[in-house]
Amino acid sequence: MKFYNIMAFDNYVDVELDGVIGENIFDDSGISSRAFISSMQEHKNKRINVYLNSPGGSVSDGINIYNFLNNLN
């Protein structure tokens, strides 16, 4: 199950992250950094607006997402 939404426009992308960061192995919930980064590959050259609504989660997944977004341009 996907807990993020990517809305692409001409010059920018709005990204909504809504849920626990990191994949929950028991019920397939949460935001996996691997799945999120894979989904964002086609939007690398656009400005990105991130809207985050998360109670927390996996530090390593959060750092992976942060590093990916920080190193885009």
C-alpha positions as CSV (number, residue, x, y, z in Angstrom):
1,M,0.0,0.0,0.0
2,K,1.3,3.5,-0.9
3,F,1.3,6.3,1.6
4,Y,2.5,9.0,-0.6
5,N,1.1,10.9,-3.5
6,I,3.1,12.5,-6.3
7,M,1.3,15.2,-8.4
8,A,3.4,16.3,-11.3
9,F,3.0,19.7,-13.1
10,D,5.0,21.3,-15.9
11,N,7.8,22.9,-13.8
12,Y,7.3,21.3,-10.3
13,V,6.1,18.3,-8.4
14,D,4.0,18.3,-5.2
15,V,4.7,15.3,-3.0
16,E,2.5,14.3,0.0
17,L,4.0,11.9,2.5
18,D,1.3,10.7,4.8
19,G,2.0,7.9,7.2
20,V,4.8,6.1,9.1
21,I,8.2,6.4,7.4
22,G,9.5,2.9,6.7
23,E,7.8,-0.3,5.6
24,N,5.9,-2.3,8.2
25,I,6.5,-6.0,7.4
26,F,3.3,-7.1,9.1
27,D,0.7,-5.1,7.2
28,D,2.5,-3.6,4.2
29,S,1.9,-0.1,5.5
30,G,4.3,2.8,5.8
31,I,6.4,4.7,3.3
32,S,9.3,2.6,2.0
33,S,12.3,4.8,1.0
34,R,13.0,2.3,-1.9
35,A,9.5,2.6,-3.4
36,F,9.4,6.4,-2.9
37,I,12.8,7.0,-4.5
38,S,11.9,4.7,-7.4
39,S,8.7,6.7,-8.0
40,M,10.5,10.0,-7.9
41,Q,13.2,9.1,-10.5
42,E,11.3,10.6,-13.4
43,H,10.9,14.0,-11.6
44,K,14.5,14.6,-10.8
45,N,14.8,17.8,-12.8
46,K,11.8,19.6,-11.4
47,R,11.3,21.8,-8.3
48,I,9.8,19.6,-5.5
49,N,7.4,20.7,-2.8
50,V,7.1,18.2,0.0
51,Y,4.1,18.1,2.4
52,L,4.9,15.8,5.3
53,N,2.3,14.4,7.8
54,S,4.1,11.6,9.7
55,P,4.3,10.5,13.3
56,G,7.8,9.2,12.7
57,G,9.2,5.8,11.9
58,S,12.4,4.3,10.5
59,V,15.4,6.6,10.9
60,S,17.3,4.9,8.0
61,D,14.3,5.2,5.6
62,G,13.8,8.9,6.6
63,I,17.5,9.6,6.1
64,N,17.4,7.9,2.7
65,I,14.4,10.0,1.6
66,Y,16.0,13.2,2.9
67,N,19.3,12.5,1.2
68,F,17.6,11.7,-2.1
69,L,15.6,14.9,-2.0
70,N,18.5,16.9,-0.9
71,N,20.8,15.7,-3.7
72,L,18.3,16.1,-6.6
73,N,19.6,19.4,-8.1
